[in-house]
Amino acid sequence: MLGNDVVDLRCPDLSFHPRFPSRVLSKSEYDRFLQHAEPHLYLWKAWAAREASYKAMKRRDPSFTFHPSEYFFEEDENFIFFEKKRLPLQFEVTSDFIHCVVVDSSKKAVVGVEENRKAKVLLTNCQSIAVRDLAKRLFSFTTGVDENDIEVKSNRHGIPYIEIKSTGQSFPVSLSHHGRYVAAALKLTEITGQFLFG
């Protein structure tokens, strides 16, 4: 299980319809949102947790559909609950962005978040290229595989993976971009002293 999401906290499109929080949060989350010391931050942490969880669940079951209000985010313990599943969350929160990763509790995630300085205009295509470039560099740095031998692809369900061109081996990767930021996450397993992805 692997999913990640990044939210650019300074992105202009973070303004939302006044009813957005009540539509995407559960009743108890919405009550917490109204009383929270930092409601804006709470809302976007809960949203990032939902997006990362959705990507993880979609990877497991491509027919899975997204219903935001059916999730419950437990901020104090960094878990999100959905259909009796308890998914562990890892957060990085700065004044500029929120990054959330969902990964099996038995696995470690290798993550990268960076500002996309290459694109003067934040077009989706530019962000897509930048996040794939980040994923390749992250995989290369972690495994020692040459970047030129790495390709980021998507399966027929649109779920991304990394392929080593020379061997045909494939490994899961989760990609995200929003505003100025791109983020990638890889699942890491340690086997006989060497790091392999699985």
C-alpha positions in Angstrom: 0.0 0.0 0.0 1.4 3.3 -1.1 0.0 6.8 -1.7 1.1 10.4 -1.2 -0.3 13.9 -1.6 1.2 17.4 -1.4 -0.8 20.6 -0.8 0.8 24.0 -1.5 -0.4 26.2 1.3 0.3 29.4 -0.5 -1.5 28.4 -3.7 -4.3 30.8 -4.7 -6.7 27.9 -5.5 -6.9 27.0 -1.8 -9.7 29.4 -1.4 -12.9 27.3 -1.3 -16.6 27.5 -1.2 -17.9 28.0 2.4 -19.7 24.6 2.3 -16.6 22.7 1.1 -15.4 21.7 4.6 -18.9 20.3 5.6 -19.1 18.4 2.3 -15.7 16.6 2.6 -15.3 16.2 6.3 -17.2 13.7 8.5 -19.5 15.3 11.1 -17.0 14.9 14.0 -14.2 16.2 11.8 -16.3 19.2 10.8 -17.0 19.9 14.5 -13.2 19.7 15.2 -12.5 22.0 12.2 -14.8 24.7 13.6 -13.1 24.6 17.0 -9.5 24.0 15.8 -6.8 26.6 16.6 -5.7 26.4 13.0 -8.7 25.4 10.9 -7.1 26.1 7.6 -4.2 23.8 8.4 -6.5 21.1 9.8 -8.7 21.1 6.7 -5.8 20.7 4.3 -4.1 18.0 6.5 -7.4 16.1 6.4 -7.7 16.6 2.7 -4.1 15.4 2.0 -4.7 12.4 4.2 -7.8 11.5 2.1 -6.0 12.0 -1.2 -3.0 9.9 -0.1 -5.3 7.2 1.2 -7.3 7.1 -2.0 -4.2 6.6 -4.1 -3.1 3.8 -1.8 -6.5 2.1 -1.9 -6.8 2.6 -5.7 -3.4 0.9 -6.1 -4.8 -2.1 -4.3 -8.2 -2.0 -6.1 -8.4 -0.1 -9.4 -12.2 0.0 -9.1 -12.1 1.9 -5.8 -13.9 5.2 -5.9 -13.4 8.4 -3.9 -16.0 9.5 -1.4 -14.2 12.1 0.9 -16.8 12.3 3.6 -16.6 8.6 4.3 -13.1 8.9 5.7 -12.2 9.9 9.3 -8.9 11.6 10.0 -7.4 11.2 13.4 -5.0 14.1 13.6 -3.5 13.3 17.1 -2.5 9.8 16.1 -1.8 10.3 12.4 -4.2 7.7 11.2 -7.1 7.8 8.7 -10.0 5.4 8.9 -12.0 4.1 6.0 -14.4 1.1 5.8 -12.9 -0.4 9.1 -9.4 0.0 7.7 -6.9 2.0 9.8 -4.2 3.5 7.5 -1.0 5.0 9.1 0.0 8.5 7.9 3.3 10.2 7.8 3.2 14.0 7.6 5.7 16.8 6.8 4.1 20.1 7.5 5.9 23.4 6.8 4.7 27.0 6.4 4.6 26.4 2.7 3.3 22.9 2.2 1.7 19.8 3.7 3.0 16.4 2.5 1.2 13.2 3.5 2.2 9.6 2.8 0.3 6.4 3.4 2.5 3.3 3.5 2.1 -0.2 5.0 3.1 -0.1 8.7 5.7 -2.8 8.0 7.3 -0.8 5.2 9.4 2.4 5.0 8.7 5.1 2.6 11.4 7.1 0.8 9.9 10.5 -0.1 10.9 13.6 -1.9 9.2 17.0 -2.0 10.6 19.9 -3.9 9.5 23.2 -5.4 9.2 23.1 -9.2 11.4 26.0 -10.2 11.6 24.8 -13.8 8.1 25.9 -14.8 7.4 29.6 -15.0 3.8 28.8 -15.6 2.4 26.0 -13.4 0.8 24.0 -16.2 -0.3 20.4 -15.4 2.0 19.1 -18.1 5.0 20.9 -16.6 4.1 19.6 -13.1 3.7 16.1 -14.5 7.2 16.2 -16.1 8.7 17.7 -12.9 7.2 15.0 -10.6 8.4 12.2 -12.8 11.9 13.7 -12.9 11.9 13.8 -9.1 10.8 10.2 -8.9 13.6 9.1 -11.2 16.2 11.0 -9.2 14.8 9.6 -5.9 14.9 6.1 -7.2 18.4 6.5 -8.6 19.8 8.0 -5.5 18.3 5.3 -3.3 19.2 2.2 -5.5 22.2 3.4 -7.5 20.4 2.6 -10.8 21.4 5.1 -13.5 18.7 7.7 -14.1 18.9 7.0 -17.9 17.8 3.4 -17.1 14.7 4.5 -15.2 11.3 5.3 -16.7 8.1 6.4 -14.9 5.1 4.8 -16.5 1.4 4.3 -15.7 -0.6 1.1 -16.0 -4.0 0.9 -17.8 -5.7 2.2 -14.7 -3.4 5.3 -14.6 -1.5 4.0 -11.5 2.2 5.0 -11.8 5.2 2.7 -11.4 8.9 2.8 -12.1 10.5 0.5 -14.6 14.2 -0.3 -15.0 14.5 -0.3 -18.8 17.5 -2.7 -18.9 15.8 -5.4 -16.8 12.1 -4.8 -17.1 11.7 -4.8 -13.4 8.9 -2.5 -12.0 8.4 -0.9 -8.7 5.5 1.1 -7.1 5.8 4.9 -7.0 3.2 7.5 -5.9 3.2 10.9 -7.5 1.6 14.2 -6.5 1.8 17.9 -7.5 0.0 21.0 -6.4 0.8 24.6 -7.0 4.6 25.1 -6.7 5.3 21.6 -5.3 5.9 18.1 -6.6 6.2 15.0 -4.4 7.1 11.4 -4.9 7.1 8.4 -2.6 8.6 4.9 -2.9 8.1 1.8 -0.8 11.3 0.5 0.7 12.1 -3.0 1.9 15.5 -4.1 3.3 16.5 -7.5 2.1 19.9 -9.1 3.0 21.5 -5.8 3.6 20.5 -4.2 0.3 17.5 -2.0 -0.3 15.1 -3.3 -2.8 11.6 -2.0 -3.6 8.6 -4.2 -3.2 
